Amino acid sequence: MKSSLIVQISRDNAPEQWGEKALTSASAGCISIHITDPSKQLMMVQKAGRQLAASGVPSPQLDGEYWDIESQWAFAQGFMSPLQKTVPQWAACSADDLIELENRHKVISWVRAQVNATPEDLTPIDLATNAAELIKSLKPEAVSYELISGDDLLTEGLVGIHGVGRGSVNPPVLLRLDYNPTGDASKEVDVALVGKGITFDSGGYSIKSSEGMLMMKMDMGGAAHVTGALALAINRGLDKRVSLLLCCAENMVSSHAYRLGDILTYPNGTSVEVVNTDAEGRLVLADGLLQATATGAPLIIDAATLTGAAHVALGNEYNAVFALDKPLSDYAISLGVEENEPHWALPLEKFHQEKCPSPYADTANSRAMKGGGAGGASNAAGFLSRFVNEGGNGWLHFDLAGAIMSNDTSLWSAGGTAMGVRTIARLMSDFTPSVK
């Protein structure tokens, strides 16, 4: 006799006493999730997972037919929350599916834990170190890394990370990690990953409102996502060489902080006037993208909780994808569909590079108006495109509109969702320069 609460999927409507539209019903020791339309199954089981987590069920046992791997994972996503530490007991499945579910849960739990951590507990050096230790723990012989922090950043021309982070007592840092499972030091880099790791964003002198600042411990979601994607791909047997670059800093106000009107000049010669210290993410990512481009990798992916404009456009349901390389964008979105992670392409053209003009520098880091003005997400992507190859070939920018939830929803708990990790992992594994 099983002691755990059994959760099964039913193709019948709930018994009449539970209500005509009831998603779940209960009997002795068992919860039934009523799904008469299989096309809605993933969404409905995720909702049921969220409901059971909110009711305090400790560790439900998934049982019965209809529990394919994606349905089990959808339930787990709804069941996870900052306060829920237990794991659903998986339904009977193949050994390969069980390994995949366990790997997903370990990696996604790590990503969400980083995103949900307090800024007191997750400084820039903590984030970079945690990420490096995670990847090294998976395949120690294939991993080497270095941390460049404080004024040492300037010796390598990392003016964005240094500028944004210099106002904090916790120094900014770049993690440069090499994953090379071949053991061949001359092996070319196949993929470069760049993550925005702003562990707290006050907005700097362009200071945020209190309610706008509350969620800004999560502004390092991009760094957590690309790290998690690499971890998941390694667990799946990734045999490619990958460069992981995390741009980590706190954006704080102090007498040492960068100011409006400052000009940063990057190693590629691009000068940037700071017109909004709260448009800091693109400044640190510029460093990472230059480093990524220098590796010669044919695929460069950056991820960031970058703009409120992407969230306004897409809500919580999609991540935004930007690319000058349109076939690559289409390919990434198609993989997202296969991974049940929705993404949507927003506009990016070369002319977006000119949307933030400055009379004092090659470009400004934003426009001097609320939210950066119209087209803010595309303008931010246009700024980033200055720091990759001229045509943007092989470069993808993920603006993670669906990565964090300010409150509980019917599908997700408040906090990090890790949506996008699976898609980026698939991109790393499946991409070849001819695949687009």
Buried (B, 14 or more C-beta within 10 A) or exposed (E): EEEBBBBBBBEEBBEEEBEEEBBBBEEEEBBBBBBEEEEEBBBBBBBBBBBBBBEEBEBBBBBBEBBBBBBBBBBBBBBBBBEBEEBBBBBEBEEEBBEBBEBBBBBBBBBBBBBBBEBEEBBBBBBBBBBBEBBBEBBEEBBBBEBBBEEBBBEBBBBBBBBBBBBBEBBBBBBBBBBBBEEEEEEEBBBBBBBBBBBBBBBBBBBBEEEBBEBBBBBBBBBBBBBBBBBBBBBBEBEBBBBBBBBBBBBBBEEEBBEBEBBBEBBBEBEBBBBBBBBBBBBBBBBBBBBBBEBEBBBBBBBBBBBBBBBEBBEBEBBBBBBBBEEBBBBBBEBBEEBBBBBBBBEBEEEBBEBBEBEEBBBBBBBBEEBBBEBBBBBBBBBBBBBBBEEBBBBBBBBBBBBBBEEBBEBBBBBBBBBBBBBBBBBBBEBEEEEB
